[in-house]
Amino acid sequence: LLICGDFQAVRNEQDLNCMAVPQKYRTMNSFYKYYSGELVAPVLTVFVGGNHEASNHLWELFHGGWVAPNIYFLGYAGVVNVGGL
């Protein structure tokens, strides 16, 4: 699964406060459950950041990396090979 922006990988309240969105859109949603391991993505999920992300979290993975089991952030400039593609 490829997600092209606005994935909103929010782990906690600090991440939520770093998002560049109006206050009414700042909600935890469910990513924290994947981050903690409570849930696991059923398929490999690769995402690129959008303009409504927790920038503090993704900055930690500037060159890309795993944000949760089976969920990979491509980074600010990255390429991955998945299944020969």
Salt bridges, closest charged atoms under 4 A:
ASP6 OD2 - HIS52 ND1 3.26
ASP15 OD2 - ARG11 NE 2.67
GLU60 OE1 - ARG11 NH1 3.22
